[in-house]
Amino acid sequence: MIPDPAGPLGDAALRETGIEIGAGKVLLLACGALAREILAVNTANGADHFTLRCLPAILHNHPDRIVDALRPMIARGQAEGFAQIFILYGDCGTGGQLDALCQETGVDRIAGPHCYSFFEGNQTFAARGDDDMRAFYLTDFLVRQFDAFFWRPMALDRHPELRDSYFGHYETLVYMAQTEDAALSDKAVQIAERLALKFERRATGYGDLANTLARL
């Protein structure tokens, strides 16, 4: 069942406010763009020992703010006495500052530079190397939220001529699909057409996110 767009797991809430769900002894701190995927994996695993707290997904557009947003959430979790705290962010453009925070606070995070890498599998992503140098990536969440994360913030809705300035160095839109959803695939194709990019769909599933949650 698709969550209510206006509900706590709707894209607007995940984008702007984040969520808190669950009452387990292991605290997961994550990006709102991963909330549905984390819950899907945990449900499939029958795992009910997690508390999930997600920061607003829009921080995807402001990586310099991620560490400062996570710091008080870690402190809160430690004060509440969670048995374990784990961060479900890649480096995500923090320039190593997230790893420094993890070392400072004694918490761990999922391996990988960003969600595109761990969705595909970090080893597979790294092995592609230069083959993906001109790829623009989207996940299920970012396909649904393309206008809110890219089209409008970049003023392309008002100035489509800026397309070449932003996307001229890309050749292919790579849609990393976590689910089999024909409507999302169609939307991803339409986005590629809007950006004048070739289209590639990769059925990645949950990749290393699933493996990491299974280990936890």
Rosetta blueprint (number, residue, H / E / L):
1 M L
2 I L
3 P L
4 D L
5 P L
6 A L
7 G L
8 P L
9 L L
10 G L
11 D H
12 A H
13 A H
14 L H
15 R H
16 E H
17 T L
18 G L
19 I E
20 E E
21 I E
22 G E
23 A L
24 G L
25 K L
26 V E
27 L E
28 L E
29 L E
30 A E
31 C E
32 G H
33 A H
34 L H
35 A H
36 R H
37 E H
38 I H
39 L H
40 A H
41 V H
42 N H
43 T H
44 A H
45 N H
46 G L
47 A L
48 D L
49 H L
50 F E
51 T E
52 L E
53 R E
54 C E
55 L E
56 P L
57 A H
58 I H
59 L H
60 H H
61 N H
62 H L
63 P H
64 D H
65 R H
66 I H
67 V H
68 D H
69 A H
70 L H
71 R H
72 P H
73 M H
74 I H
75 A H
76 R H
77 G H
78 Q H
79 A H
80 E H
81 G L
82 F L
83 A L
84 Q E
85 I E
86 F E
87 I E
88 L E
89 Y L
90 G L
91 D L
92 C L
93 G L
94 T L
95 G L
96 G L
97 Q H
98 L H
99 D H
100 A H
101 L H
102 C H
103 Q H
104 E H
105 T H
106 G L
107 V L
108 D E
109 R E
110 I L
111 A L
112 G L
113 P L
114 H L
115 C H
116 Y H
117 S H
118 F H
119 F H
120 E H
121 G L
122 N H
123 Q H
124 T H
125 F H
126 A H
127 A H
128 R H
129 G H
130 D H
131 D H
132 D H
133 M L
134 R L
135 A E
136 F E
137 Y E
138 L E
139 T L
140 D H
141 F H
142 L H
143 V H
144 R H
145 Q L
146 F H
147 D H
148 A H
149 F H
150 F H
151 W H
152 R L
153 P L
154 M L
155 A L
156 L L
157 D L
158 R L
159 H L
160 P H
161 E H
162 L H
163 R H
164 D H
165 S H
166 Y H
167 F H
168 G L
169 H L
170 Y L
171 E L
172 T E
173 L E
174 V E
175 Y E
176 M E
177 A E
178 Q L
179 T L
180 E L
181 D L
182 A H
183 A H
184 L H
185 S H
186 D H
187 K H
188 A H
189 V H
190 Q H
191 I H
192 A H
193 E H
194 R H
195 L L
196 A L
197 L L
198 K E
199 F E
200 E E
201 R E
202 R E
203 A E
204 T L
205 G L
206 Y L
207 G H
208 D H
209 L H
210 A H
211 N H
212 T H
213 L H
214 A H
215 R H
216 L L
